[in-house]
Amino acid sequence: GSAITAQIIHFGLKLTNDNVVATDDDQAFIRYEAGVNSGKFQLVYSVGGTDYTIDSGVEVAAATNYVLAVEVTDNRYVNFHINGELVHRSEHQLTAAVDLLPVVGIETSAAAAKDMTIRTLGVGVDYAD
């Protein structure tokens, strides 16, 4: 949209469809919230209730397309990609035998409704390093 204020965007793999970092014990997702992390995407993953939040270094701009990808490797490490670039690889393995659900969401932190256009959504896409 033309403005990115008063909104929260989240995309990735979670146990619930909630954008809050501390909600799920196991998760891996990319998050943006206006006024948090100096306007940059956050990379979030949790292992058995321990949360890790990393600054992606990628500032979010209005009216801009982003390609977001969260890849879990076969040894359960997480690779976070933004616009085709690997921006972070987790230092900890995700918990084994936990079924995470693909989620994408946008929420408003003000009274006005927000919208987002999703052009393509894929699950299980293999990204080369």
DSSP file (Angstrom, degrees, kcal/mol; ACC not computed):
  #  RESIDUE AA STRUCTURE BP1 BP2  ACC     N-H-->O    O-->H-N    N-H-->O    O-->H-N    TCO  KAPPA ALPHA  PHI   PSI    X-CA   Y-CA   Z-CA
    1    1 A G              0   0    0      0, 0.0    62,-2.5     0, 0.0    63,-0.2   0.000 360.0 360.0 360.0-177.5    0.0    0.0    0.0
    2    2 A S        +     0   0    0     60,-0.2     2,-0.3    61,-0.1    60,-0.2   0.600 360.0  35.3 -80.8 -11.6    0.9    3.7    0.0
    3    3 A A        -     0   0    0     58,-0.1    60,-0.1     2,-0.1    -1,-0.1  -0.992  52.9-168.5-141.4 148.6    1.6    3.7    3.8
    4    4 A I    >   +     0   0    0     -2,-0.3     3,-0.6    56,-0.1    30,-0.2   0.236  51.8 117.1-119.5  11.9    3.1    1.2    6.1
    5    5 A T  T 3  S+     0   0    0      1,-0.2   105,-0.1    29,-0.1     3,-0.1  -0.470  73.2  18.4 -79.3 153.1    2.2    2.8    9.4
    6    6 A A  T 3  S+     0   0    0      1,-0.2   103,-2.0    -2,-0.1   104,-0.5   0.825 101.6 109.1  59.5  37.0    0.0    1.1   11.9
    7    7 A Q  E <   -A  108   0A   0     -3,-0.6    27,-2.1   101,-0.3     2,-0.4  -0.984  51.3-154.8-142.1 157.2    0.3   -2.4   10.5
    8    8 A I  E     -AB 107  33A   0     99,-2.5    99,-2.7    -2,-0.3     2,-0.4  -0.998  12.3-170.5-128.9 129.5    1.9   -5.7   11.3
    9    9 A I  E     +AB 106  32A   0     23,-2.8    23,-2.7    -2,-0.4     2,-0.3  -0.961   6.3 177.6-120.1 137.1    2.9   -8.2    8.7
   10   10 A H  E     +AB 105  31A   0     95,-2.3    95,-2.7    -2,-0.4     2,-0.3  -1.000   4.1 171.7-141.6 145.8    4.0  -11.8    9.4
   11   11 A F  E     +AB 104  30A   0     19,-2.2    19,-3.3    -2,-0.3     2,-0.3  -0.981  36.5  55.4-151.2 131.5    4.9  -14.7    7.1
   12   12 A G  E    S-AB 103  29A   0     91,-2.5    91,-2.8    -2,-0.3     2,-0.5  -0.994  82.8 -29.4 153.8-141.0    6.4  -18.1    7.8
   13   13 A L  E     +AB 102  28A   0     15,-3.4    15,-3.0    -2,-0.3     2,-0.3  -0.975  61.1 148.1-124.6 122.8    5.9  -21.3    9.8
   14   14 A K  E     -A  101   0A   0     87,-2.4    87,-3.6    -2,-0.5    13,-0.2  -0.871  53.9-121.8-144.0 172.8    4.1  -21.3   13.2
   15   15 A L  S    S+     0   0    0     11,-0.3     2,-0.3    -2,-0.3    12,-0.1   0.703 102.1  22.7 -88.4 -25.6    1.9  -23.3   15.5
   16   16 A T  S    S-     0   0    0      2,-0.2     2,-0.6    85,-0.1    85,-0.1  -0.824  84.3-111.0-131.0 170.3   -0.7  -20.5   15.5
   17   17 A N  S    S+     0   0    0     -2,-0.3     2,-0.4    -3,-0.1    -7,-0.0  -0.433  74.9 124.1 -99.8  57.8   -1.6  -17.7   13.1
   18   18 A D        -     0   0    0     -2,-0.6    -2,-0.2     2,-0.1     6,-0.1  -0.934  55.8-150.2-119.6 138.7   -0.5  -15.1   15.6
   19   19 A N        +     0   0    0     -2,-0.4     2,-0.2    -9,-0.1    -1,-0.1   0.555  63.7 111.1 -85.3  -6.8    2.2  -12.4   14.9
   20   20 A V    >   -     0   0    0      1,-0.1     3,-1.1     2,-0.1     4,-0.5  -0.500  65.1-141.3 -74.8 132.7    3.4  -12.2   18.6
   21   21 A V  T 3  S+     0   0    0      1,-0.2     3,-0.5    -2,-0.2    -1,-0.1   0.894  96.6  48.1 -60.5 -44.1    6.9  -13.5   19.0
   22   22 A A  T 3  S+     0   0    0      1,-0.2    -1,-0.2    29,-0.1    -2,-0.1   0.407  88.6  86.4 -83.6   2.9    6.3  -15.3   22.4
   23   23 A T  S <  S+     0   0    0     -3,-1.1     2,-0.4     1,-0.1    -1,-0.2   0.935  85.6  48.3 -70.2 -46.4    3.0  -17.1   21.4
   24   24 A D        -     0   0    0     -4,-0.5    25,-0.1    -3,-0.5     3,-0.1  -0.796  63.0-151.5-105.0 136.3    4.5  -20.3   19.9
   25   25 A D  S    S+     0   0    0     -2,-0.4    24,-2.7     1,-0.2     2,-0.4   0.790  93.0  33.4 -69.5 -28.1    7.2  -22.5   21.5
   26   26 A D  S    S+     0   0    0     22,-0.2   -11,-0.3    21,-0.2     2,-0.3  -0.996  82.2 119.9-133.3 128.1    8.4  -23.5   18.0
   27   27 A Q  E     - C   0  46A   0     19,-1.4    19,-2.2    -2,-0.4     2,-0.2  -0.978  37.8-154.4-172.8 165.8    8.2  -21.3   14.9
   28   28 A A  E     +BC  13  45A   0    -15,-3.0   -15,-3.4    -2,-0.3     2,-0.3  -0.799  37.1 140.0-155.4 112.8   10.2  -19.6   12.1
   29   29 A F  E     -BC  12  44A   0     15,-3.0    15,-3.1   -17,-0.3     2,-0.4  -0.982  47.0-119.9-154.5 163.0    8.8  -16.4   10.6
   30   30 A I  E     -BC  11  43A   0    -19,-3.3   -19,-2.2    -2,-0.3     2,-0.4  -0.886  35.9-171.8-105.8 137.0    9.5  -12.9    9.2
   31   31 A R  E     -BC  10  42A   0     11,-2.8    11,-3.5    -2,-0.4     2,-0.4  -0.978  16.8-174.4-136.8 141.6    7.8  -10.1   10.9
   32   32 A Y  E     +B    9   0A   0    -23,-2.7   -23,-2.8    -2,-0.4     2,-0.4  -0.998   7.8 173.1-131.7 132.5    7.3   -6.3   10.4
   33   33 A E  E >   -B    8   0A   0     -2,-0.4     3,-2.3     3,-0.4     6,-0.3  -0.979  38.1-112.2-137.3 127.2    5.6   -4.0   12.8
   34   34 A A  T 3  S+     0   0    0    -27,-2.1     3,-0.1    -2,-0.4   -29,-0.1  -0.306 104.7  17.8 -54.7 131.6    5.5   -0.2   12.3
   35   35 A G  T 3  S+     0   0    0      1,-0.2     2,-0.4     2,-0.0    -1,-0.3   0.467 104.7 104.1  84.7   1.7    7.6    1.4   15.0
   36   36 A V  S X  S+     0   0    0     -3,-2.3     3,-1.1     1,-0.2     4,-0.4  -0.944  85.3   3.1-118.1 139.3    9.5   -1.8   16.0
   37   37 A N  G >  S-     0   0    0     -2,-0.4     3,-1.5     1,-0.2    -1,-0.2   0.839 122.3 -69.7  58.9  37.5   13.1   -2.6   15.0
   38   38 A S  G 3  S-     0   0    0      1,-0.3    -1,-0.2    -3,-0.2     3,-0.1   0.791  93.7 -56.5  53.9  33.7   13.6    0.8   13.3
   39   39 A G  G <  S+     0   0    0     -3,-1.1    21,-3.0    -6,-0.3     2,-0.3   0.688 107.6 124.5  77.7  18.7   11.2   -0.1   10.4
   40   40 A K  E <   - D   0  59A   0     -3,-1.5    -7,-0.3    -4,-0.4    -1,-0.3  -0.784  68.4 -94.8-111.0 155.4   13.1   -3.2    9.4
   41   41 A F  E     -     0   0A   0     17,-2.4    15,-2.2    -2,-0.3    16,-0.4  -0.381  36.9-143.8 -61.1 141.8   11.9   -6.8    9.0
   42   42 A Q  E     -CD  31  55A   0    -11,-3.5   -11,-2.8    13,-0.2     2,-0.5  -0.878   2.3-144.8-104.6 143.9   12.6   -9.0   12.0
   43   43 A L  E     -CD  30  54A   0     11,-2.9    11,-3.0    -2,-0.4     2,-0.4  -0.953  23.9-172.7-108.3 123.7   13.6  -12.7   11.6
   44   44 A V  E     +CD  29  53A   0    -15,-3.1   -15,-3.0    -2,-0.5     2,-0.3  -0.956  14.7 161.8-125.0 132.0   12.1  -14.8   14.4
   45   45 A Y  E     -CD  28  52A   0      7,-2.3     7,-2.7    -2,-0.4     2,-0.4  -0.990  15.0-161.8-143.9 150.1   12.6  -18.4   15.3
   46   46 A S  E     -CD  27  51A   0    -19,-2.2   -19,-1.4    -2,-0.3     2,-0.5  -0.984   3.6-165.2-132.8 139.5   11.8  -20.3   18.5
   47   47 A V  E >  S- D   0  50A   0      3,-2.3     3,-1.7    -2,-0.4   -21,-0.2  -0.955  77.2 -28.1-127.9 110.1   13.1  -23.6   19.7
   48   48 A G  T 3  S-     0   0    0     -2,-0.5   -22,-0.2     1,-0.3   -23,-0.1   0.820 128.9 -43.1  55.3  34.5   11.3  -25.3   22.6
   49   49 A G  T 3  S+     0   0    0    -24,-2.7     2,-0.6     1,-0.3    -1,-0.3   0.355 110.5 118.7  95.0  -5.6   10.1  -22.0   24.0
   50   50 A T  E <   -D   47   0A   0     -3,-1.7    -3,-2.3   -25,-0.3     2,-0.3  -0.864  53.7-149.8 -94.7 120.2   13.4  -20.0   23.6
   51   51 A D  E     -D   46   0A   0     -2,-0.6     2,-0.4    -5,-0.2    -5,-0.2  -0.712  12.9-168.0 -96.5 138.7   12.8  -17.1   21.2
   52   52 A Y  E     -D   45   0A   0     -7,-2.7    -7,-2.3    -2,-0.3     2,-0.5  -0.993   4.7-174.1-123.9 122.7   15.4  -15.6   18.9
   53   53 A T  E     -D   44   0A   0     -2,-0.4     2,-0.4    -9,-0.2    -9,-0.2  -0.979   6.9-173.3-122.0 122.9   14.7  -12.3   17.2
   54   54 A I  E     -D   43   0A   0    -11,-3.0   -11,-2.9    -2,-0.5     2,-0.5  -0.911  27.2-121.8-120.6 140.3   17.2  -11.0   14.6
   55   55 A D  E     -D   42   0A   0     -2,-0.4   -13,-0.2   -13,-0.2   -14,-0.1  -0.709  18.4-158.7 -77.6 121.9   17.4   -7.7   12.8
   56   56 A S  E     -     0   0A   0    -15,-2.2    -1,-0.2    -2,-0.5   -14,-0.1   0.738  25.0-133.2 -73.9 -22.7   17.3   -8.5    9.0
   57   57 A G  E     +     0   0A   0    -16,-0.4     2,-0.7     1,-0.2   -15,-0.1   0.418  69.1 121.7  81.3  -2.3   18.8   -5.2    8.1
   58   58 A V  E     -     0   0A   0    -17,-0.3   -17,-2.4    29,-0.0     2,-0.3  -0.854  55.7-145.6-101.1 112.9   16.1   -4.8    5.4
   59   59 A E  E     -D   40   0A   0     -2,-0.7     2,-0.4   -19,-0.2   -19,-0.3  -0.562  14.4-128.3 -77.9 138.4   14.1   -1.6    5.8
   60   60 A V        -     0   0    0    -21,-3.0     2,-0.3    -2,-0.3   -56,-0.1  -0.737  26.7-169.8 -89.6 131.2   10.4   -1.9    4.8
   61   61 A A    >   -     0   0    0     -2,-0.4     3,-0.7   -58,-0.1   -58,-0.1  -0.915  25.6-104.9-121.6 148.0    9.1    0.8    2.4
   62   62 A A  T 3  S+     0   0    0     -2,-0.3   -60,-0.2     1,-0.2     3,-0.1  -0.303 101.0  17.7 -65.8 153.2    5.6    1.6    1.3
   63   63 A A  T 3  S+     0   0    0    -62,-2.5     2,-0.4     1,-0.2    -1,-0.2   0.844  97.3 129.3  53.9  40.9    4.4    0.5   -2.2
   64   64 A T    <   -     0   0    0     -3,-0.7     2,-0.3   -63,-0.2    -1,-0.2  -0.978  55.4-132.0-128.1 137.7    7.3   -1.9   -2.5
   65   65 A N        -     0   0    0     -2,-0.4     2,-0.4    -3,-0.1    -4,-0.0  -0.707  24.6-170.6 -86.7 138.9    7.2   -5.6   -3.5
   66   66 A Y        -     0   0    0     -2,-0.3     2,-0.6     2,-0.0    16,-0.0  -0.979  18.6-147.6-128.4 142.6    9.1   -8.1   -1.3
   67   67 A V        -     0   0    0     -2,-0.4    16,-3.4     2,-0.0    17,-0.5  -0.952  24.9-173.2-107.7 112.2    9.9  -11.7   -1.9
   68   68 A L  E     +E   82   0B   0     -2,-0.6     2,-0.4    14,-0.2    14,-0.2  -0.879   6.5 175.9-109.6 137.0   10.0  -13.4    1.5
   69   69 A A  E     -E   81   0B   0     12,-2.3    12,-2.9    -2,-0.4     2,-0.5  -0.994  16.9-168.4-143.7 135.9   11.1  -17.0    2.1
   70   70 A V  E     -E   80   0B   0     -2,-0.4     2,-0.5    10,-0.2    10,-0.2  -0.980  17.8-172.9-120.7 114.3   11.5  -19.1    5.2
   71   71 A E  E     -E   79   0B   0      8,-3.0     8,-3.2    -2,-0.5     2,-0.6  -0.929  14.2-157.7-114.8 129.0   13.3  -22.4    4.5
   72   72 A V  E     -E   78   0B   0     -2,-0.5     6,-0.2     6,-0.2    -2,-0.0  -0.930  21.9-140.8-102.5 121.1   13.9  -25.2    6.9
   73   73 A T    >   -     0   0    0      4,-2.9     3,-2.2    -2,-0.6    53,-0.0  -0.221  28.4 -99.5 -75.7 169.6   16.8  -27.4    5.9
   74   74 A D  T 3  S+     0   0    0      1,-0.3    -1,-0.1     2,-0.1    -2,-0.0   0.698 126.7  52.7 -66.6 -16.8   16.8  -31.2    6.2
   75   75 A N  T 3  S-     0   0    0      2,-0.1    -1,-0.3    18,-0.0    -2,-0.1   0.187 122.6-107.1-102.0  17.6   18.8  -30.8    9.4
   76   76 A R  S <  S+     0   0    0     -3,-2.2    18,-3.3     1,-0.3     2,-0.2   0.632  73.4 136.1  73.1  20.1   16.2  -28.3   10.9
   77   77 A Y        -     0   0    0     16,-0.2    -4,-2.9    14,-0.0     2,-0.5  -0.648  51.0-125.5 -86.6 157.2   18.2  -25.1   10.6
   78   78 A V  E     -E   72   0B   0     14,-0.4    12,-3.0    -2,-0.2     2,-0.5  -0.903  17.3-163.5-111.1 130.4   16.3  -22.1    9.3
   79   79 A N  E     -EF  71  89B   0     -8,-3.2    -8,-3.0    -2,-0.5     2,-0.5  -0.954   8.8-156.8-107.9 127.0   17.3  -20.0    6.3
   80   80 A F  E     -EF  70  88B   0      8,-2.9     7,-2.7    -2,-0.5     8,-1.3  -0.913  11.8-172.4-105.5 126.1   15.6  -16.6    6.0
   81   81 A H  E     -EF  69  86B   0    -12,-2.9   -12,-2.3    -2,-0.5     2,-0.4  -0.949  10.2-174.7-119.7 137.6   15.6  -15.0    2.5
   82   82 A I  E >  S-EF  68  85B   0      3,-2.2     3,-1.5    -2,-0.4   -14,-0.2  -0.988  78.7 -11.8-130.5 124.3   14.4  -11.5    1.5
   83   83 A N  T 3  S-     0   0    0    -16,-3.4   -15,-0.1    -2,-0.4    -1,-0.1   0.870 130.2 -53.3  54.5  41.4   14.3  -10.6   -2.2
   84   84 A G  T 3  S+     0   0    0    -17,-0.5     2,-0.4     1,-0.2    -1,-0.3   0.434 114.0 114.8  80.7  -0.8   16.3  -13.7   -3.1
   85   85 A E  E <   -F   82   0B   0     -3,-1.5    -3,-2.2     2,-0.0     2,-0.7  -0.866  69.9-124.5-106.8 135.2   19.1  -13.0   -0.7
   86   86 A L  E     +F   81   0B   0     -2,-0.4    -5,-0.2    -5,-0.2     3,-0.1  -0.671  34.2 172.8 -72.0 115.3   20.0  -15.2    2.3
   87   87 A V  E     +     0   0B   0     -7,-2.7     2,-0.3    -2,-0.7    -1,-0.2   0.644  61.1   1.8-101.8 -18.1   19.9  -12.7    5.1
   88   88 A H  E     -F   80   0B   0     -8,-1.3    -8,-2.9   -34,-0.0     2,-0.4  -0.932  49.9-156.1-166.7 143.7   20.3  -15.1    8.1
   89   89 A R  E     -F   79   0B   0     -2,-0.3   -10,-0.2   -10,-0.2   -12,-0.0  -0.993  38.0-111.7-119.3 130.8   20.8  -18.7    8.9
   90   90 A S        -     0   0    0    -12,-3.0     4,-0.0    -2,-0.4     3,-0.0  -0.202  11.3-148.2 -61.8 150.7   19.7  -19.9   12.4
   91   91 A E  S    S+     0   0    0    -14,-0.1     2,-0.3     2,-0.1    -1,-0.1   0.506  81.7  55.4 -93.3  -7.8   22.3  -20.9   14.9
   92   92 A H  S    S-     0   0    0    -14,-0.1   -14,-0.4   -16,-0.1     2,-0.2  -0.945  84.3-117.7-128.4 146.7   20.0  -23.4   16.5
   93   93 A Q        -     0   0    0     -2,-0.3   -16,-0.2   -16,-0.1   -17,-0.1  -0.582  32.8-113.4 -80.6 143.3   18.0  -26.3   15.1
   94   94 A L        -     0   0    0    -18,-3.3   -47,-0.1    -2,-0.2     2,-0.1  -0.346  46.6 -82.5 -67.9 158.1   14.3  -26.3   15.3
   95   95 A T    >   -     0   0    0    -49,-0.3     3,-0.7     1,-0.1    -1,-0.1  -0.395  49.2-116.7 -64.0 134.4   12.6  -28.9   17.5
   96   96 A A  T 3  S+     0   0    0      1,-0.2    -1,-0.1    -2,-0.1     3,-0.1  -0.348  90.6  20.0 -69.6 153.3   12.2  -32.3   15.9
   97   97 A A  T 3  S+     0   0    0      1,-0.2     2,-0.5    -2,-0.0    -1,-0.2   0.789  85.5 132.7  59.8  35.0    8.7  -33.8   15.2
   98   98 A V    <   -     0   0    0     -3,-0.7     2,-0.9     2,-0.0    -1,-0.2  -0.978  50.3-142.6-115.0 124.2    6.9  -30.5   15.4
   99   99 A D        -     0   0    0     -2,-0.5     2,-0.3    -3,-0.1    -3,-0.0  -0.758  19.9-166.2 -89.8 106.5    4.4  -29.8   12.6
  100  100 A L        -     0   0    0     -2,-0.9   -85,-0.2   -87,-0.0   -73,-0.1  -0.674  10.5-137.4 -92.0 147.8    4.5  -26.1   11.8
  101  101 A L  E     -A   14   0A   0    -87,-3.6   -87,-2.4    -2,-0.3     2,-0.3  -0.818  19.3-114.0-104.5 141.2    1.8  -24.5    9.7
  102  102 A P  E     +A   13   0A   0      0, 0.0     2,-0.3     0, 0.0   -89,-0.2  -0.591  43.6 179.6 -71.8 133.1    2.4  -22.0    6.9
  103  103 A V  E     +A   12   0A   0    -91,-2.8   -91,-2.5    -2,-0.3     2,-0.3  -0.975  20.3 176.0-135.9 149.2    1.0  -18.6    7.8
  104  104 A V  E     +A   11   0A   0     -2,-0.3     2,-0.3   -93,-0.2   -93,-0.2  -0.961  19.9 159.3-146.4 136.8    0.7  -15.1    6.3
  105  105 A G  E     -A   10   0A   0    -95,-2.7   -95,-2.3    -2,-0.3     2,-0.4  -0.998  28.9-156.9-157.4 158.1   -1.1  -12.2    7.8
  106  106 A I  E     -A    9   0A   0     -2,-0.3     2,-0.3   -97,-0.2   -97,-0.2  -0.997  19.5-179.6-135.7 135.2   -1.6   -8.5    8.1
  107  107 A E  E     -A    8   0A   0    -99,-2.7   -99,-2.5    -2,-0.4     2,-0.4  -0.932  21.6-128.0-132.4 156.1   -3.1   -6.8   11.1
  108  108 A T  E     -A    7   0A   0     -2,-0.3  -101,-0.3  -101,-0.2  -102,-0.1  -0.832   8.9-166.8-103.0 142.6   -3.8   -3.2   11.9
  109  109 A S  S    S+     0   0    0   -103,-2.0     2,-0.2    -2,-0.4  -102,-0.2   0.142  80.0  49.7-108.1  17.2   -2.7   -1.5   15.1
  110  110 A A  S    S-     0   0    0   -104,-0.5    -2,-0.1     2,-0.3     0, 0.0  -0.785 101.3 -91.8-138.2-177.8   -5.1    1.4   14.4
  111  111 A A  S    S+     0   0    0     -2,-0.2     2,-0.1     2,-0.1    -3,-0.1   0.813  95.2  88.1 -72.6 -30.6   -8.8    1.7   13.5
  112  112 A A  S    S-     0   0    0      1,-0.1    -2,-0.3  -106,-0.0    -3,-0.1  -0.446  82.3-114.0 -76.4 141.3   -8.4    1.7    9.7
  113  113 A A        -     0   0    0     -2,-0.1     2,-0.3    -5,-0.1    -1,-0.1  -0.342  29.0-148.0 -68.0 152.5   -8.3   -1.6    7.8
  114  114 A K        -     0   0    0     -8,-0.1     2,-0.3    -2,-0.0    -6,-0.1  -0.860   9.7-162.3-119.8 155.8   -5.1   -2.7    6.1
  115  115 A D        -     0   0    0     -2,-0.3     2,-0.3    -8,-0.1    -8,-0.1  -0.949   6.3-172.0-137.9 162.2   -4.6   -4.6    2.9
  116  116 A M        -     0   0    0     -2,-0.3     2,-0.5   -10,-0.1   -10,-0.1  -0.989  18.7-135.4-150.5 142.4   -1.8   -6.5    1.2
  117  117 A T        -     0   0    0     -2,-0.3     2,-0.6  -116,-0.0    -2,-0.0  -0.911  14.4-164.4-104.3 125.8   -1.4   -8.2   -2.2
  118  118 A I        -     0   0    0     -2,-0.5     3,-0.1     1,-0.2    -2,-0.0  -0.944   8.1-179.5-108.9 116.5    0.1  -11.6   -2.3
  119  119 A R        +     0   0    0     -2,-0.6     2,-0.3     1,-0.3    -1,-0.2   0.880  69.7   3.9 -83.9 -40.2    1.2  -12.5   -5.8
  120  120 A T        -     0   0    0      2,-0.0     2,-0.4     0, 0.0    -1,-0.3  -0.994  57.8-170.5-147.3 139.6    2.6  -16.0   -5.1
  121  121 A L        +     0   0    0     -2,-0.3     2,-0.4    -3,-0.1    -3,-0.0  -0.975  14.1 177.5-133.3 119.9    2.7  -18.2   -2.0
  122  122 A G        -     0   0    0     -2,-0.4     2,-0.4     3,-0.0     3,-0.2  -0.942  14.9-161.9-126.1 145.8    4.7  -21.4   -2.0
  123  123 A V  S    S+     0   0    0     -2,-0.4   -52,-0.1     1,-0.1    -2,-0.0  -0.988  78.3  20.6-122.9 132.7    5.4  -24.0    0.6
  124  124 A G  S    S+     0   0    0     -2,-0.4     2,-0.3     1,-0.3    -1,-0.1   0.684  77.5 158.1  86.0  18.5    8.3  -26.4    0.3
  125  125 A V        -     0   0    0     -3,-0.2     2,-0.6     1,-0.0    -1,-0.3  -0.613  37.6-134.8 -75.8 133.4   10.3  -24.3   -2.2
  126  126 A D        -     0   0    0     -2,-0.3     2,-0.5   -55,-0.1    -1,-0.0  -0.814  19.1-165.0 -94.0 118.8   14.0  -25.3   -2.1
  127  127 A Y        -     0   0    0     -2,-0.6     2,-0.2   -48,-0.0   -56,-0.0  -0.904  14.7-135.2-105.0 127.0   16.3  -22.2   -2.1
  128  128 A A              0   0    0     -2,-0.5    -2,-0.0     1,-0.1     0, 0.0  -0.525 360.0 360.0 -77.5 145.5   19.9  -22.8   -3.0
  129  129 A D              0   0    0     -2,-0.2    -1,-0.1   -44,-0.0   -43,-0.1   0.441 360.0 360.0 -86.5 360.0   22.5  -21.1   -0.8
